[in-house]
Amino acid sequence: MRREDQIIQAKKLLAYLDSRSTALAETIYRNPVSGYTCPQQAARERELFFRKGVINIGLSCLLPKPGDWMTHDYTGLPLLLARRGDGSLGAFLNVCRHRGARVAEGSGHAAAGFTCPYHGWCYGLDGALVARPDEPSFAAAERATHGLTPLPAVEKYGMIWVGLEPGMTVDVDARLAGLGTDLAAYGLETYHHYETRVLRRKMNWKLAVDTFGETYHLQHLHPETVSPLFHSNRCTFDAFGPNHRMVAARRTFEELRGLPEEEWDVLDHTVVICVLFPNTVFTYQRDHVETWHMFPGDSAEETVMYVSLYIPEPVDNPKAKQHWDNNFNLLMATVEREDFPTCEGMQRGFHSAAQDAITFGRNEPALQHFHKSIRAALAAA
C-alpha cells in the first residue's frame, strides 16, 4: 500500500477506535443459504471461475529460477508452470499431445524439459515438442503443432496469474481495478517462498473466503489466539471492482497517537487483507505475506485450499527456521481448530431449514461486497 493510502487508512482506524465503530455498509444483506449448497450454482461457479476464468497462482518466487516448475490441479484442470531459460514464465496444460498422459507430477528445479512417462515424448521448458521415439511413424503429425497446449500466464506486481482457456487475454490491471497500486508498493518481487500447505474441509469454497471477510468474530471465536493481538470489529473497507481491501488494527495501533504523522509506521500496527476475486486472499502482516487460494472440491460442500507463506529474507540459520515454523504452525492451528470447524458446523446447519438466508450486518461490508460480486458475475455470464 502506498504511503499516502496508509495514512488515509490509519486516520479511518483512529476515528473508528474513538467512535467504537467500523466501516459500515448502507444496510444489511441477506445471502441465500443455497449459494453454499446448490449443486447447480456450484457447477456454474466451477465453469465460470475455475474452467474459463483467470486465477492467481501465488507470488512469482514460487518459481524463482530457470528450470523451476510446478503442477497445479486445484481448478480441476491439469496445469503445468515452468520458468524458461530466459527467465520468462510459461503455463501449459499438463497433457501429452500423443495420448494425453501427464508429463509432470509435483514440482522441481533445474529441469531441462519434460518427458512423458508413457511413450517418452519430450517437451522443452517452452512447451515445444523436441523429440519422440520412432519419429518416422509420426511424420504426418508435425512437431511444431504437437507441443504442450499453452495457457496465458502473466507476472505482474510479483505475482502470477494464469488464464484457464488457451488464447484468452489476461489483463491483470483490469482485473485488479486499481488494487494493483497496493500490490506494487509491497515489493513482492523480492520475497521468498517459505512453505505451502494444503487443507481440505467439508464446506463450500466461498465459506472459506468468508473466514477472512470481517473482524467482528475475533473476540468471540479467538479469545486466546487472535483477539489479544487485534481489535475486534474495527476495520476499514474499500472496493476495487469485484476485489476488496480491509485494514484491521492491532492492539498496538493507538501508539501512533503520540507520534508525528510522518513517523507513523502504519503497516507495523495493522494487517492488510485483500480478496483478489474470485478465490484468493492476500494478507500482508508486518514481516511476511500469506496467500490463501480456495477451490471447490468434489461437491458444492467441499473445498480444497492451499496457503503459502512468503518471507522477506531467505532462511539461513536454525533460529530463523524455528521462527517461521512457529509462525506458520500458529496460523494453521488457529484456522484448523477454530475457524474451519466452525465453518463446517455452519455448512451442516445450512441443511437444517433454520433459515433460507444468512445475514451480513452493516459492519460486514466486505462479505456483502464479495457475495454481490459473485452473484453479479454469475448473472453476467
Number of C-alpha atoms within 10 A of each C-alpha: 19 12 15 9 13 18 18 10 23 26 13 19 25 17 14 18 18 9 9 11 14 24 19 16 17 9 13 15 20 13 17 15 18 16 19 21 20 14 14 12 16 21 14 14 21 19 14 15 20 23 17 16 18 24 23 23 19 25 27 24 18 22 23 18 18 19 19 22 28 18 21 17 11 18 21 15 14 16 22 26 26 28 25 21 17 9 14 14 23 20 28 24 23 25 20 26 19 17 10 11 14 20 23 21 13 10 15 14 15 12 17 14 20 21 20 21 13 13 14 15 20 21 22 19 24 20 24 19 23 16 14 18 11 9 12 9 9 12 9 8 12 10 16 9 11 16 22 24 18 22 21 19 22 20 17 16 19 17 18 20 21 24 23 25 17 14 11 14 14 18 12 18 13 11 17 20 15 14 21 17 15 18 20 16 12 16 13 20 17 14 22 22 21 20 14 15 12 11 12 15 18 19 26 26 23 21 21 25 20 16 17 19 24 23 22 17 14 19 17 10 15 16 12 12 16 16 18 14 16 21 21 22 22 24 27 23 24 17 18 17 16 20 24 24 21 23 24 25 29 20 15 13 22 15 11 16 10 9 11 8 13 8 9 19 18 19 21 14 21 26 18 19 22 26 26 21 21 25 23 23 26 21 21 20 14 14 11 17 21 21 23 25 25 25 26 25 22 10 15 24 22 21 22 21 20 18 20 20 22 25 18 16 14 13 15 8 8 8 10 13 14 12 12 18 14 12 13 19 11 13 14 15 12 16 14 14 10 14 17 19 15 14 19 19 12 15 20 13 13 19 13 10 9 9 12 13 15 13 14 18 17 17 24 24 26 28 22 22 21 23 19 15 17 18 15 12 15 14 8 7 8
